Amino acid sequence: MVPFAALILGYLFAVGISTPIRALAASTPAPSAAVIFRQRTPVQGAAEISELAETFNSMAGNIEEFVEQLKQAAAENHESLLGSIRMLAAAIDEKDPYTRGHSGRVAKYAVIVGQQLGLPAPELDKIRISALAPRRR
């Protein structure tokens, strides 16, 4: 009878330990595989497992915040690039009164044509940059 009780107690103890570990293991591949860092692991179980889950959640939160900062920096860099290209095109256009505003008009019409062709936004950006880019005359 004692061995049977010990076996049942051992089984319950193993289930109590393995359940939170399985939950943590199940949620771990999600961020790395799908690049989704909003995944959080429920914090419950033994102190060590809870601490591990909290660390995982903190790490996922930090990564999510860093990704958002990178997206914002990329958008700012893109706007700076466009501004620099516009300034350079304007400086070149100002040299000759007959071509003043030419690059801006070319960019405008090129984007309109691209829109009529149903091109996606990233392609329209490439067209706008290409049309504004200074070239030899």
N, C-alpha and C positions, 0 to 999 in steps of 0.2 A: 504494500500500500504506500509506503514512504517513497519508493522509487517512482511510482506512478504520479504521486503528488509533486515530486521534484521535477519530473518530466513536464507536467502541465505548467508548473510555475516557470520553468526554464523557457518553455514555448511562449508563454505570455510575455515574459521579459524580452525575448528576442523579437517578438512582434512589436513591442513598444519601442524598441530601439530602431528596428529596420524600417518601420513605416515613415518616420520623418526623413530618414536617409533616402528612401525611395522617392519621396516627394521632392527633395532637394535635387536628386539626380535627374528626375524627370524634367525639372524646370531649367536645369543648367544648359542643355544643348540649344534651347530656344533662342537665346540672344545671339549666340555665335552663329547658328545656322541661318536664321532669318533676319539678322541684324535688327532685331526688335529688342530694345533695352527697357521697355516698359514692363516686362515680365518681372513679377515679384514672387518670392517663395514664401508661403505661409510659415510664420515663425512659431513653432511649437515643438515640444519634445524635451529631451535632456538638455542640460545647460550648454554642453559643447555643441550640440546640433543646432540649438537656437542661436548661439553665437555665430556659427558657420553660416546659417541662413541670413542673419542680420548683416554679416559681412558681405555676402553675395548681393543682397538687396542694396547695400550702400555702394558697392562697386558698380552695379547696373545703373544706379541713379547718377553716379559720377560720369560714367560713359555716356549716358543719355544727354547729360548737360554739356559735355565736351562736344558731342556730335552737333548739337544745336549751335554752339559757339562757332564751330567750323563752318556750318551752313551760312551763318550770318557773316562771317569773315569772307567767305567765297562770294556772297552777294555784293558785299562792299567792294571787294577787289574787282568784280565784274563792272560795277558802276564806275569805278576809278578808271578802268581801262577804256570804257566807252567815252568818258569825259576827256581823257587824254587824246584819243583818236579824233574826237570832234574838234578839240582845240587845234590839233595839228592840221586837220583838213581846213579849218577856218583860216588859219595862218597862211596856208598855201593859196586858198581861194582869194584872199585879200590882196595878193600880189598883182592880180590882173582884174580890172573892173569888169571885163567881159565875162569872166568865169566866177565872179563873186556869188557864193551860195550854191555853186554847181554840185559839190559833193553832197550837200544836204538834200538837194532835190533828187539826185541819183539814188541816194539811200532811201528816200521816201517812196519813190516810184518802184524801186526794186522790192521793197517790203510789200507794197500793195500787190505787185505781181505775184510774189510768193504766197500771200494770203489767198489770192484768187486761185492759186494752184493747190491750196489746202495743205501747205507745208506746216509742220509743227513748230512751236515757239522756238526751240533751240536752233532750228534751221533758219528761221527768220532773223534771229540774233546774228548768226554767221553771215547772212546776206547783208544785214545792216552794217556790220563791222567791215566787211569786204568793200562795200560801196563807199564807205567813209575813208577807207585807208588811202593815204596819199600815194600817187603814182607819178611816174615821170611824164612830163608833157612836152 
